[in-house]
Amino acid sequence: MKKNFVAVLAALALFSCGKKQVARIDGKIEGAANGALVLKVLDVSKQSIVDTLKYDKDGRFSANVKLRGESPDFYYLYYNDNKVGSFVLVPGDKVKTICDTTGKKHEVSGSDESRLLVSLEKRLSATKYSFDSLMALSEKALSSGDEKKAEELNYELGSLYVKAKQGAIKHLYTNPNSITNMILIYHSFSPQIPLFADSKDLLLFKRVYDSLSVKFPESVYLERLKEEIANRENIEMFNSKIADVPETGFPEISLPDNKSQLQKLSDLSGKVVILSFWTVTETSQRMLNQEYLDLYRKYNSQGLEIFQVSVDTDKTAWATAVKEQKLPWISVCDGQGPNSAPLAVYNVTQIPVNFLIDKSGTIVARDVYGDKLESTIAKLVRE
């Protein structure tokens, strides 16, 4: 009897634990016909499909979502690849939602964090729309030669950015323990214009980490945030050393390659080096790599090396591209994207960009391609 009693307790314990890791979503999607309704979860830097949901003729659906643990997770509802709903789920949540197939209508109840996320996303979306509109008008004014109008629009852009950042900081301080802060601190107006780009913003990242690590120590998002903080600390360290770098030197880059081996730019001292920044998301850069490949084959035996830094966040896609293109030189990536420390150190604001470093370690050229790049290399390897 004792063994049976223990077995029953164990079974009940397992059932109880499993039950705790479940949240429920009951909803209605307006305007749905025969499209696919898919639920996805945020896996730090990408979204993964959790389930494909069935809905009735009135658009009603239900889902019991098995969660990964006690910490909150971000879930997104898609209709035919269009995001129509966002949720923050924790075990035991019973969320109700009404949305439509366009993504414009999204109401949620039963979860304070989900309501806060929806409100935050609407505000960020509206600001992003205003920013994109002003940017388009500014570019149009510049192309037409209307410098006065362009200057006025740039002022509006600056004002919009400042107000958006002020609102974001208010959100961080008003909701110190909210997991939605993870979405906010990584928000960008564009790949080149993150909301929190100033070196002083490191304090905000640390504040968010300190608050969330106490409440959600097992959160999968905290490790990524910890890496971000370390990366920004490295940027500060690099920037503080820039003033001490002699004119015949270059800032160090030390990043893992596609075999997870640490590679240092300084290890190529005494050689002519093409320092290249690129991304696998731009197919045109495959042609640029072909140009580099021709140069590498021609001048590598004479002392040319290539140190190529990827600014991609998807390290798997980057490693695959390196393998598929059979790139023989040093390829590195830290997965930090626009927040990668070398971008700040080398003042990289657009991709692709390259730097040509001579045997003494002096940066002798930037953004040189084609015949000019080859003629410069031919001269440098002879020196």
Steps between C-alpha positions, in 0.01 A plus 500: 500500500782738581656457157163557333438809710844643404431424134168684519667800660768502232241485224303784657820703533581450132148591401511809718836612357378450147184693569695793637684544171183567298325820399175528307399734221134539398441735214319614191653613174271715290500465122673162492416276205723206414831647610746340739499617862841431652637554852873570537734550796798735515828306527720797592595603144242314291144371519411131495164343415319356801170391345257552213162591647158403370214749504127460437279681249474795740878524534508366855799299617657359816849382585662339802859619475770289663757746633874456538513583870384738771645811335287705257535443127401704197245337268374633168194410297526506119232481233649419158841631611348826628546559873159554655561449872765521772503346846718460808412166655583348837373172647134519598410794274153494345513758226210620288558687177322649200696583185454531126690373198667838434667527839345843560254374760637324803332491839617284787389432857598263777869592495640832619832437324324421172298821523817693570673336202213582264496862618879526460497350150227739385699798624825380343324422173345846481836666570674281242239595239554871570877455485488314168268763351727787605806313374339449159411870477853595605656282232261646241594856604871420473461338158314807373762737642268658758757527779283725716214252500741215568641688798149559639415132462825396668406720794162324517673163484727597787207624704306180436799290604546694825130474591497128421800441720352704784182291477703180497698598809174586677371152417817338638477689827122466535507124440837389643404133533326462166642256245374739230811707573692234307310597185543871563875519555567321171262714295642670190368757255723332242799260512727805527290692754429307821292682760767453766829566320674739738785365712319630810209268420710219644362602840145434375595155374654420837192631680272274296727201557525557876121529534409201285775271631346523848146425386572263209848351559435209261377713208655401165519868406730598787807326359462697178464821701810412702695459175369834378620673817844339468513607136415860584759500776753387239396788276565742783838339560585522129390862479705595804806352333450663161674817615805293594523322165792636293444613144682192375272266690147365478238409764505133589222262398474167681201286399415130445522353151265247341681223689456680835871582514596848622665704225690825559562764238835577666620148415526618138753772584771524236260409219285705263143456625157566354272554800150443365160549666208323332165322544364182345156660470614706200536278193704769322781441749550153357639676190728709721631181660579372152711812443679436829547135406674595175731737689567243771602233249727746319672670794471268803837340426648853496371589846131598456250389765129568541330543836124506440252601771134401465241733655229233493296390801430156352835326545371180340411681178840672503694176557300333223581784257871479584496128429291524183713780355818313599659812649864413583583801715423582863125544552368609841164586655373568853128495415451849644394657171497882505614493866826319423793680663723521188231701320525776757878484512538534124207742465314268263158644417418308185580164344709397313814691595867412490831628636842435351780458754867500396784290644578759767142488631393833350150533359583643157158491331130454559227389259726418207385250239568383149815609318595750771493229767715264295754765402537608862546140617756433226700801619475413870608136469817616318598747774 
